Amino acid sequence: MEIFFPDRKKVDVAAGSFVIHTDQSIVHGGDGTAPEPFDVFLASIGACVGVYVLGFCQARSIDTRDVRIEERPEYEDGVLKRVVLELQVPDDFPRKYVPALQAAAEKCAVKRAFNAKPLIEIKVA
């Protein structure tokens, strides 16, 4: 990935053939034209869990129109301390699959990477 600085508080990330646009909110001196980088980080957790939930349901022909994931970050003194992802399923969701659905969601690669606490090195070249 390569990171570019197109204008003011905007930071773009080239990820393969895609570009992920970020900006700071107006409150933080940006133009508010894209999510802030930390929001993209949080979104990646929810999207990753969503991929596993979607795959689980599709493999069992379970309709996902009324399946939702509510993500709630929790902070202490301005620092992220916990992220709760609540899988919301409709009343007609097969109850026998609820534990397996949660187990599938737990396999999220972003969650596993976060739990592994990888070292992030910053170097100046």
N, CA, C and O atoms as a GROMACS GRO file, in nm:
protein
  500
    1MET      N    1   0.085  -0.118   0.000
    1MET     CA    2   0.000   0.000   0.000
    1MET      C    3   0.088   0.124   0.000
    1MET      O    4   0.198   0.125   0.057
    2GLU      N    5   0.038   0.225  -0.065
    2GLU     CA    6   0.108   0.353  -0.065
    2GLU      C    7   0.013   0.461  -0.017
    2GLU      O    8  -0.107   0.458  -0.046
    3ILE      N    9   0.068   0.556   0.057
    3ILE     CA   10  -0.012   0.662   0.116
    3ILE      C   11   0.026   0.794   0.051
    3ILE      O   12   0.144   0.825   0.035
    4PHE      N   13  -0.076   0.872   0.013
    4PHE     CA   14  -0.056   0.999  -0.054
    4PHE      C   15  -0.131   1.110   0.019
    4PHE      O   16  -0.225   1.083   0.094
    5PHE      N   17  -0.090   1.232  -0.004
    5PHE     CA   18  -0.148   1.348   0.062
    5PHE      C   19  -0.201   1.444  -0.044
    5PHE      O   20  -0.130   1.536  -0.084
    6PRO      N   21  -0.326   1.426  -0.091
    6PRO     CA   22  -0.376   1.504  -0.204
    6PRO      C   23  -0.407   1.650  -0.174
    6PRO      O   24  -0.393   1.734  -0.263
    7ASP      N   25  -0.449   1.683  -0.051
    7ASP     CA   26  -0.490   1.821  -0.026
    7ASP      C   27  -0.525   1.838   0.121
    7ASP      O   28  -0.582   1.748   0.182
    8ARG      N   29  -0.492   1.949   0.175
    8ARG     CA   30  -0.527   1.989   0.312
    8ARG      C   31  -0.508   1.873   0.411
    8ARG      O   32  -0.395   1.830   0.433
    9LYS      N   33  -0.616   1.821   0.471
    9LYS     CA   34  -0.609   1.715   0.572
    9LYS      C   35  -0.642   1.578   0.514
    9LYS      O   36  -0.662   1.482   0.589
   10LYS      N   37  -0.648   1.569   0.382
   10LYS     CA   38  -0.684   1.443   0.316
   10LYS      C   39  -0.563   1.351   0.307
   10LYS      O   40  -0.451   1.395   0.279
   11VAL      N   41  -0.586   1.224   0.331
   11VAL     CA   42  -0.484   1.121   0.315
   11VAL      C   43  -0.549   1.007   0.239
   11VAL      O   44  -0.653   0.956   0.280
   12ASP      N   45  -0.489   0.967   0.127
   12ASP     CA   46  -0.540   0.858   0.045
   12ASP      C   47  -0.446   0.739   0.055
   12ASP      O   48  -0.324   0.754   0.065
   13VAL      N   49  -0.504   0.621   0.052
   13VAL     CA   50  -0.427   0.497   0.057
   13VAL      C   51  -0.456   0.418  -0.069
   13VAL      O   52  -0.571   0.382  -0.096
   14ALA      N   53  -0.351   0.392  -0.147
   14ALA     CA   54  -0.365   0.306  -0.265
   14ALA      C   55  -0.350   0.163  -0.218
   14ALA      O   56  -0.244   0.122  -0.170
   15ALA      N   57  -0.458   0.088  -0.231
   15ALA     CA   58  -0.461  -0.053  -0.190
   15ALA      C   59  -0.493  -0.136  -0.314
   15ALA      O   60  -0.609  -0.156  -0.349
   16GLY      N   61  -0.389  -0.183  -0.379
   16GLY     CA   62  -0.410  -0.254  -0.505
   16GLY      C   63  -0.467  -0.159  -0.607
   16GLY      O   64  -0.413  -0.050  -0.629
   17SER      N   65  -0.577  -0.197  -0.669
   17SER     CA   66  -0.639  -0.111  -0.770
   17SER      C   67  -0.742  -0.014  -0.711
   17SER      O   68  -0.812   0.055  -0.785
   18PHE      N   69  -0.750  -0.009  -0.580
   18PHE     CA   70  -0.846   0.078  -0.513
   18PHE      C   71  -0.775   0.192  -0.441
   18PHE      O   72  -0.658   0.182  -0.407
   19VAL      N   73  -0.849   0.299  -0.419
   19VAL     CA   74  -0.799   0.409  -0.338
   19VAL      C   75  -0.897   0.431  -0.224
   19VAL      O   76  -1.017   0.449  -0.246
   20ILE      N   77  -0.845   0.429  -0.104
   20ILE     CA   78  -0.927   0.456   0.015
   20ILE      C   79  -0.902   0.601   0.052
   20ILE      O   80  -0.790   0.640   0.084
   21HIS      N   81  -1.007   0.681   0.048
   21HIS     CA   82  -0.996   0.823   0.077
   21HIS      C   83  -1.028   0.848   0.224
   21HIS      O   84  -1.124   0.792   0.278
   22THR      N   85  -0.948   0.930   0.288
   22THR     CA   86  -0.978   0.973   0.425
   22THR      C   87  -0.963   1.124   0.432
   22THR      O   88  -0.896   1.186   0.349
   23ASP      N   89  -1.026   1.181   0.531
   23ASP     CA   90  -1.018   1.325   0.554
   23ASP      C   91  -1.041   1.344   0.704
   23ASP      O   92  -1.087   1.253   0.772
   24GLN      N   93  -1.009   1.458   0.752
   24GLN     CA   94  -1.044   1.491   0.889
   24GLN      C   95  -1.179   1.562   0.888
   24GLN      O   96  -1.216   1.626   0.790
   25SER      N   97  -1.251   1.549   0.996
   25SER     CA   98  -1.378   1.619   1.007
   25SER      C   99  -1.352   1.770   1.009
   25SER      O  100  -1.239   1.814   1.029
   26ILE      N  101  -1.456   1.846   0.988
   26ILE     CA  102  -1.444   1.992   0.993
   26ILE      C  103  -1.395   2.035   1.130
   26ILE      O  104  -1.314   2.127   1.142
   27VAL      N  105  -1.444   1.970   1.234
   27VAL     CA  106  -1.401   2.000   1.371
   27VAL      C  107  -1.251   1.982   1.388
   27VAL      O  108  -1.187   2.053   1.466
   28HIS      N  109  -1.194   1.886   1.315
   28HIS     CA  110  -1.050   1.858   1.324
   28HIS      C  111  -0.969   1.928   1.214
   28HIS      O  112  -0.854   1.892   1.189
   29GLY      N  113  -1.029   2.027   1.149
   29GLY     CA  114  -0.956   2.107   1.051
   29GLY      C  115  -0.962   2.057   0.908
   29GLY      O  116  -0.898   2.115   0.820
   30GLY      N  117  -1.036   1.952   0.884
   30GLY     CA  118  -1.049   1.899   0.748
   30GLY      C  119  -1.172   1.951   0.679
   30GLY      O  120  -1.239   2.043   0.728
   31ASP      N  121  -1.203   1.891   0.566
   31ASP     CA  122  -1.321   1.930   0.489
   31ASP      C  123  -1.440   1.836   0.513
   31ASP      O  124  -1.550   1.864   0.466
   32GLY      N  125  -1.418   1.726   0.584
   32GLY     CA  126  -1.526   1.632   0.611
   32GLY      C  127  -1.576   1.561   0.487
   32GLY      O  128  -1.694   1.527   0.479
   33THR      N  129  -1.488   1.538   0.388
   33THR     CA  130  -1.530   1.478   0.262
   33THR      C  131  -1.522   1.326   0.262
   33THR      O  132  -1.571   1.261   0.169
   34ALA      N  133  -1.461   1.268   0.364
   34ALA     CA  134  -1.443   1.122   0.372
   34ALA      C  135  -1.429   1.086   0.519
   34ALA      O  136  -1.409   1.174   0.603
   35PRO      N  137  -1.439   0.958   0.551
   35PRO     CA  138  -1.422   0.918   0.690
   35PRO      C  139  -1.281   0.952   0.740
   35PRO      O  140  -1.186   0.957   0.663
   36GLU      N  141  -1.272   0.973   0.871
   36GLU     CA  142  -1.140   0.990   0.931
   36GLU      C  143  -1.073   0.853   0.935
   36GLU      O  144  -1.141   0.751   0.938
   37PRO      N  145  -0.940   0.849   0.935
   37PRO     CA  146  -0.869   0.721   0.935
   37PRO      C  147  -0.912   0.626   1.047
   37PRO      O  148  -0.922   0.505   1.025
   38PHE      N  149  -0.938   0.678   1.165
   38PHE     CA  150  -0.978   0.590   1.275
   38PHE      C  151  -1.114   0.529   1.248
   38PHE      O  152  -1.140   0.415   1.288
   39ASP      N  153  -1.202   0.602   1.182
   39ASP     CA  154  -1.332   0.546   1.144
   39ASP      C  155  -1.317   0.434   1.043
   39ASP      O  156  -1.390   0.336   1.047
   40VAL      N  157  -1.220   0.450   0.951
   40VAL     CA  158  -1.192   0.343   0.854
   40VAL      C  159  -1.142   0.219   0.928
   40VAL      O  160  -1.179   0.107   0.894
   41PHE      N  161  -1.057   0.239   1.027
   41PHE     CA  162  -1.009   0.129   1.110
   41PHE      C  163  -1.126   0.056   1.176
   41PHE      O  164  -1.135  -0.067   1.168
   42LEU      N  165  -1.215   0.131   1.240
   42LEU     CA  166  -1.330   0.068   1.304
   42LEU      C  167  -1.420   0.000   1.201
   42LEU      O  168  -1.472  -0.108   1.225
   43ALA      N  169  -1.438   0.064   1.087
   43ALA     CA  170  -1.522   0.006   0.982
   43ALA      C  171  -1.464  -0.125   0.932
   43ALA      O  172  -1.539  -0.216   0.897
   44SER      N  173  -1.331  -0.136   0.928
   44SER     CA  174  -1.270  -0.259   0.880
   44SER      C  175  -1.302  -0.376   0.972
   44SER      O  176  -1.314  -0.490   0.926
   45ILE      N  177  -1.316  -0.350   1.100
   45ILE     CA  178  -1.353  -0.457   1.194
   45ILE      C  179  -1.495  -0.505   1.162
   45ILE      O  180  -1.518  -0.624   1.145
   46GLY      N  181  -1.588  -0.411   1.154
   46GLY     CA  182  -1.726  -0.447   1.125
   46GLY      C  183  -1.744  -0.512   0.989
   46GLY      O  184  -1.820  -0.608   0.975
   47ALA      N  185  -1.674  -0.460   0.889
   47ALA     CA  186  -1.685  -0.518   0.755
   47ALA      C  187  -1.630  -0.659   0.753
   47ALA      O  188  -1.686  -0.747   0.688
   48CYS      N  189  -1.520  -0.682   0.823
   48CYS     CA  190  -1.460  -0.816   0.827
   48CYS      C  191  -1.555  -0.915   0.895
   48CYS      O  192  -1.577  -1.025   0.844
   49VAL      N  193  -1.610  -0.877   1.009
   49VAL     CA  194  -1.708  -0.963   1.076
   49VAL      C  195  -1.825  -0.987   0.981
   49VAL      O  196  -1.877  -1.098   0.973
   50GLY      N  197  -1.865  -0.882   0.910
   50GLY     CA  198  -1.975  -0.895   0.815
   50GLY      C  199  -1.947  -0.996   0.705
   50GLY      O  200  -2.037  -1.068   0.663
   51VAL      N  201  -1.824  -1.001   0.658
   51VAL     CA  202  -1.787  -1.098   0.555
   51VAL      C  203  -1.809  -1.241   0.606
   51VAL      O  204  -1.860  -1.326   0.533
   52TYR      N  205  -1.769  -1.265   0.730
   52TYR     CA  206  -1.784  -1.399   0.787
   52TYR      C  207  -1.931  -1.432   0.815
   52TYR      O  208  -1.974  -1.546   0.794
   53VAL      N  209  -2.007  -1.334   0.862
   53VAL     CA  210  -2.150  -1.355   0.885
   53VAL      C  211  -2.221  -1.381   0.752
   53VAL      O  212  -2.302  -1.473   0.742
   54LEU      N  213  -2.190  -1.301   0.652
   54LEU     CA  214  -2.251  -1.319   0.520
   54LEU      C  215  -2.218  -1.456   0.462
   54LEU      O  216  -2.306  -1.526   0.412
   55GLY      N  217  -2.091  -1.494   0.469
   55GLY     CA  218  -2.050  -1.625   0.417
   55GLY      C  219  -2.120  -1.740   0.487
   55GLY      O  220  -2.163  -1.836   0.423
   56PHE      N  221  -2.133  -1.729   0.620
   56PHE     CA  222  -2.203  -1.831   0.698
   56PHE      C  223  -2.347  -1.844   0.650
   56PHE      O  224  -2.396  -1.954   0.624
   57CYS      N  225  -2.415  -1.730   0.639
   57CYS     CA  226  -2.556  -1.732   0.600
   57CYS      C  227  -2.573  -1.780   0.456
   57CYS      O  228  -2.663  -1.859   0.428
   58GLN      N  229  -2.489  -1.735   0.366
   58GLN     CA  230  -2.500  -1.777   0.226
   58GLN      C  231  -2.478  -1.926   0.211
   58GLN      O  232  -2.545  -1.991   0.130
   59ALA      N  233  -2.386  -1.982   0.288
   59ALA     CA  234  -2.359  -2.127   0.280
   59ALA      C  235  -2.479  -2.210   0.324
   59ALA      O  236  -2.489  -2.328   0.291
   60ARG      N  237  -2.570  -2.148   0.400
   60ARG     CA  238  -2.687  -2.219   0.451
   60ARG      C  239  -2.817  -2.164   0.392
   60ARG      O  240  -2.926  -2.195   0.440
   61SER      N  241  -2.804  -2.083   0.288
   61SER     CA  242  -2.920  -2.021   0.221
   61SER      C  243  -3.009  -1.945   0.320
   61SER      O  244  -3.131  -1.951   0.310
   62ILE      N  245  -2.947  -1.875   0.413
   62ILE     CA  246  -3.021  -1.793   0.510
   62ILE      C  247  -3.026  -1.650   0.457
   62ILE      O  248  -2.922  -1.591   0.427
   63ASP      N  249  -3.145  -1.596   0.447
   63ASP     CA  250  -3.165  -1.460   0.398
   63ASP      C  251  -3.099  -1.360   0.495
   63ASP      O  252  -3.120  -1.368   0.616
   64THR      N  253  -3.021  -1.268   0.442
   64THR     CA  254  -2.950  -1.172   0.528
   64THR      C  255  -3.011  -1.032   0.524
   64THR      O  256  -2.955  -0.938   0.580
   65ARG      N  257  -3.125  -1.016   0.458
   65ARG     CA  258  -3.184  -0.882   0.449
   65ARG      C  259  -3.211  -0.820   0.585
   65ARG      O  260  -3.198  -0.698   0.600
   66ASP      N  261  -3.248  -0.899   0.684
   66ASP     CA  262  -3.278  -0.845   0.816
   66ASP      C  263  -3.170  -0.876   0.920
   66ASP      O  264  -3.192  -0.858   1.040
   67VAL      N  265  -3.056  -0.922   0.874
   67VAL     CA  266  -2.942  -0.945   0.965
   67VAL      C  267  -2.862  -0.815   0.969
   67VAL      O  268  -2.834  -0.756   0.865
   68ARG      N  269  -2.825  -0.773   1.087
   68ARG     CA  270  -2.748  -0.649   1.105
   68ARG      C  271  -2.637  -0.674   1.206
   68ARG      O  272  -2.645  -0.765   1.289
   69ILE      N  273  -2.535  -0.593   1.197
   69ILE     CA  274  -2.429  -0.593   1.297
   69ILE      C  275  -2.420  -0.451   1.350
   69ILE      O  276  -2.398  -0.357   1.274
   70GLU      N  277  -2.437  -0.437   1.480
   70GLU     CA  278  -2.422  -0.305   1.541
   70GLU      C  279  -2.286  -0.303   1.611
   70GLU      O  280  -2.258  -0.386   1.697
   71GLU      N  281  -2.204  -0.209   1.572
   71GLU     CA  282  -2.069  -0.197   1.629
   71GLU      C  283  -2.066  -0.077   1.722
   71GLU      O  284  -2.104   0.034   1.685
   72ARG      N  285  -2.019  -0.102   1.844
   72ARG     CA  286  -2.010   0.004   1.944
   72ARG      C  287  -1.869   0.010   2.001
   72ARG      O  288  -1.830  -0.076   2.080
   73PRO      N  289  -1.792   0.111   1.962
   73PRO     CA  290  -1.661   0.127   2.025
   73PRO      C  291  -1.679   0.190   2.163
   73PRO      O  292  -1.765   0.276   2.183
   74GLU      N  293  -1.599   0.146   2.257
   74GLU     CA  294  -1.604   0.200   2.393
   74GLU      C  295  -1.467   0.259   2.426
   74GLU      O  296  -1.364   0.196   2.404
   75TYR      N  297  -1.470   0.380   2.481
   75TYR     CA  298  -1.348   0.453   2.509
   75TYR      C  299  -1.333   0.480   2.659
   75TYR      O  300  -1.431   0.490   2.732
   76GLU      N  301  -1.209   0.492   2.701
   76GLU     CA  302  -1.178   0.532   2.837
   76GLU      C  303  -1.068   0.636   2.828
   76GLU      O  304  -0.960   0.608   2.777
   77ASP      N  305  -1.096   0.756   2.876
   77ASP     CA  306  -1.000   0.867   2.867
   77ASP      C  307  -0.954   0.890   2.723
   77ASP      O  308  -0.837   0.917   2.698
   78GLY      N  309  -1.048   0.880   2.630
   78GLY     CA  310  -1.018   0.905   2.490
   78GLY      C  311  -0.945   0.794   2.417
   78GLY      O  312  -0.906   0.811   2.302
   79VAL      N  313  -0.925   0.679   2.484
   79VAL     CA  314  -0.854   0.567   2.424
   79VAL      C  315  -0.951   0.451   2.402
   79VAL      O  316  -1.030   0.418   2.491
   80LEU      N  317  -0.945   0.391   2.286
   80LEU     CA  318  -1.031   0.276   2.256
   80LEU      C  319  -0.997   0.162   2.352
   80LEU      O  320  -0.882   0.118   2.358
   81LYS      N  321  -1.096   0.115   2.424
   81LYS     CA  322  -1.075   0.007   2.521
   81LYS      C  323  -1.144  -0.122   2.481
   81LYS      O  324  -1.104  -0.231   2.521
   82ARG      N  325  -1.251  -0.109   2.400
   82ARG     CA  326  -1.329  -0.227   2.366
   82ARG      C  327  -1.415  -0.195   2.245
   82ARG      O  328  -1.459  -0.082   2.226
   83VAL      N  329  -1.437  -0.296   2.164
   83VAL     CA  330  -1.528  -0.283   2.051
   83VAL      C  331  -1.628  -0.398   2.062
   83VAL      O  332  -1.590  -0.515   2.059
   84VAL      N  333  -1.754  -0.364   2.076
   84VAL     CA  334  -1.860  -0.463   2.086
   84VAL      C  335  -1.932  -0.470   1.952
   84VAL      O  336  -1.978  -0.369   1.900
   85LEU      N  337  -1.942  -0.591   1.897
   85LEU     CA  338  -2.017  -0.612   1.774
   85LEU      C  339  -2.134  -0.703   1.808
   85LEU      O  340  -2.116  -0.820   1.843
   86GLU      N  341  -2.253  -0.648   1.796
   86GLU     CA  342  -2.374  -0.723   1.828
   86GLU      C  343  -2.438  -0.771   1.699
   86GLU      O  344  -2.479  -0.691   1.615
   87LEU      N  345  -2.445  -0.903   1.683
   87LEU     CA  346  -2.510  -0.961   1.566
   87LEU      C  347  -2.659  -0.963   1.592
   87LEU      O  348  -2.706  -1.029   1.684
   88GLN      N  349  -2.733  -0.891   1.512
   88GLN     CA  350  -2.878  -0.883   1.527
   88GLN      C  351  -2.943  -0.966   1.418
   88GLN      O  352  -2.927  -0.940   1.299
   89VAL      N  353  -3.017  -1.066   1.462
   89VAL     CA  354  -3.082  -1.156   1.367
   89VAL      C  355  -3.234  -1.146   1.384
   89VAL      O  356  -3.282  -1.118   1.494
   90PRO      N  357  -3.309  -1.168   1.277
   90PRO     CA  358  -3.456  -1.160   1.287
   90PRO      C  359  -3.512  -1.277   1.367
   90PRO      O  360  -3.444  -1.376   1.392
   91ASP      N  361  -3.636  -1.264   1.406
   91ASP     CA  362  -3.703  -1.368   1.486
   91ASP      C  363  -3.706  -1.502   1.414
   91ASP      O  364  -3.707  -1.607   1.480
   92ASP      N  365  -3.709  -1.501   1.282
   92ASP     CA  366  -3.718  -1.628   1.209
   92ASP      C  367  -3.579  -1.688   1.178
   92ASP      O  368  -3.570  -1.787   1.106
   93PHE      N  369  -3.474  -1.629   1.232
   93PHE     CA  370  -3.340  -1.686   1.212
   93PHE      C  371  -3.334  -1.821   1.282
   93PHE      O  372  -3.376  -1.832   1.397
   94PRO      N  373  -3.282  -1.924   1.216
   94PRO     CA  374  -3.278  -2.057   1.279
   94PRO      C  375  -3.193  -2.056   1.407
   94PRO      O  376  -3.071  -2.038   1.402
   95ARG      N  377  -3.259  -2.076   1.520
   95ARG     CA  378  -3.191  -2.068   1.651
   95ARG      C  379  -3.077  -2.170   1.663
   95ARG      O  380  -2.982  -2.146   1.737
   96LYS      N  381  -3.088  -2.280   1.593
   96LYS     CA  382  -2.982  -2.382   1.603
   96LYS      C  383  -2.849  -2.330   1.548
   96LYS      O  384  -2.743  -2.385   1.579
   97TYR      N  385  -2.854  -2.223   1.466
   97TYR     CA  386  -2.732  -2.169   1.405
   97TYR      C  387  -2.671  -2.053   1.483
   97TYR      O  388  -2.562  -2.006   1.448
   98VAL      N  389  -2.738  -2.006   1.586
   98VAL     CA  390  -2.688  -1.887   1.658
   98VAL      C  391  -2.545  -1.908   1.712
   98VAL      O  392  -2.460  -1.823   1.688
   99PRO      N  393  -2.516  -2.018   1.786
   99PRO     CA  394  -2.378  -2.035   1.834
   99PRO      C  395  -2.276  -2.048   1.721
   99PRO      O  396  -2.165  -1.997   1.732
  100ALA      N  397  -2.314  -2.115   1.614
  100ALA     CA  398  -2.223  -2.132   1.501
  100ALA      C  399  -2.201  -1.999   1.428
  100ALA      O  400  -2.092  -1.974   1.377
  101LEU      N  401  -2.304  -1.916   1.422
  101LEU     CA  402  -2.292  -1.784   1.360
  101LEU      C  403  -2.191  -1.700   1.439
  101LEU      O  404  -2.105  -1.634   1.380
  102GLN      N  405  -2.202  -1.703   1.570
  102GLN     CA  406  -2.108  -1.627   1.652
  102GLN      C  407  -1.967  -1.681   1.634
  102GLN      O  408  -1.872  -1.603   1.623
  103ALA      N  409  -1.952  -1.812   1.630
  103ALA     CA  410  -1.819  -1.873   1.609
  103ALA      C  411  -1.762  -1.832   1.474
  103ALA      O  412  -1.642  -1.806   1.463
  104ALA      N  413  -1.844  -1.825   1.372
  104ALA     CA  414  -1.798  -1.782   1.240
  104ALA      C  415  -1.751  -1.637   1.245
  104ALA      O  416  -1.646  -1.604   1.190
  105ALA      N  417  -1.828  -1.552   1.310
  105ALA     CA  418  -1.793  -1.411   1.321
  105ALA      C  419  -1.660  -1.392   1.395
  105ALA      O  420  -1.583  -1.302   1.363
  106GLU      N  421  -1.635  -1.476   1.493
  106GLU     CA  422  -1.511  -1.468   1.571
  106GLU      C  423  -1.387  -1.495   1.487
  106GLU      O  424  -1.276  -1.462   1.528
  107LYS      N  425  -1.404  -1.555   1.369
  107LYS     CA  426  -1.290  -1.588   1.282
  107LYS      C  427  -1.240  -1.468   1.202
  107LYS      O  428  -1.142  -1.481   1.128
  108CYS      N  429  -1.303  -1.356   1.215
  108CYS     CA  430  -1.266  -1.235   1.141
  108CYS      C  431  -1.115  -1.212   1.146
  108CYS      O  432  -1.056  -1.207   1.254
  109ALA      N  433  -1.055  -1.199   1.030
  109ALA     CA  434  -0.909  -1.183   1.020
  109ALA      C  435  -0.862  -1.051   1.083
  109ALA      O  436  -0.753  -1.046   1.140
  110VAL      N  437  -0.942  -0.946   1.075
  110VAL     CA  438  -0.904  -0.818   1.136
  110VAL      C  439  -0.903  -0.833   1.287
  110VAL      O  440  -0.810  -0.786   1.354
  111LYS      N  441  -1.004  -0.897   1.342
  111LYS     CA  442  -1.009  -0.920   1.487
  111LYS      C  443  -0.890  -1.004   1.532
  111LYS      O  444  -0.826  -0.974   1.632
  112ARG      N  445  -0.861  -1.110   1.456
  112ARG     CA  446  -0.748  -1.197   1.493
  112ARG      C  447  -0.616  -1.122   1.485
  112ARG      O  448  -0.529  -1.141   1.570
  113ALA      N  449  -0.600  -1.036   1.385
  113ALA     CA  450  -0.477  -0.957   1.373
  113ALA      C  451  -0.465  -0.860   1.489
  113ALA      O  452  -0.357  -0.842   1.546
  114PHE      N  453  -0.574  -0.797   1.524
  114PHE     CA  454  -0.577  -0.703   1.635
  114PHE      C  455  -0.542  -0.774   1.766
  114PHE      O  456  -0.464  -0.723   1.846
  115ASN      N  457  -0.598  -0.891   1.786
  115ASN     CA  458  -0.571  -0.968   1.908
  115ASN      C  459  -0.426  -1.017   1.914
  115ASN      O  460  -0.374  -1.040   2.023
  116ALA      N  461  -0.362  -1.034   1.798
  116ALA     CA  462  -0.223  -1.078   1.795
  116ALA      C  463  -0.126  -0.966   1.833
  116ALA      O  464  -0.008  -0.990   1.856
  117LYS      N  465  -0.177  -0.843   1.839
  117LYS     CA  466  -0.096  -0.726   1.876
  117LYS      C  467   0.031  -0.716   1.793
  117LYS      O  468   0.141  -0.716   1.848
  118PRO      N  469   0.018  -0.707   1.661
  118PRO     CA  470   0.137  -0.699   1.577
  118PRO      C  471   0.217  -0.571   1.604
  118PRO      O  472   0.161  -0.467   1.637
  119LEU      N  473   0.345  -0.581   1.589
  119LEU     CA  474   0.431  -0.465   1.602
  119LEU      C  475   0.412  -0.379   1.477
  119LEU      O  476   0.415  -0.430   1.365
  120ILE      N  477   0.394  -0.251   1.496
  120ILE     CA  478   0.382  -0.158   1.386
  120ILE      C  479   0.505  -0.068   1.390
  120ILE      O  480   0.522   0.012   1.482
  121GLU      N  481   0.589  -0.082   1.290
  121GLU     CA  482   0.714  -0.005   1.284
  121GLU      C  483   0.697   0.113   1.190
  121GLU      O  484   0.638   0.101   1.083
  122ILE      N  485   0.750   0.226   1.231
  122ILE     CA  486   0.751   0.345   1.147
  122ILE      C  487   0.896   0.384   1.126
  122ILE      O  488   0.969   0.407   1.223
  123LYS      N  489   0.939   0.390   1.000
  123LYS     CA  490   1.077   0.422   0.965
  123LYS      C  491   1.077   0.541   0.868
  123LYS      O  492   0.983   0.558   0.790
  124VAL      N  493   1.179   0.620   0.875
  124VAL     CA  494   1.197   0.728   0.780
  124VAL      C  495   1.309   0.686   0.685
  124VAL      O  496   1.418   0.650   0.728
  125ALA      N  497   1.280   0.692   0.554
  125ALA     CA  498   1.381   0.651   0.454
  125ALA      C  499   1.434   0.772   0.380
  125ALA      O  500   1.519   0.758   0.292
   0.00000   0.00000   0.00000
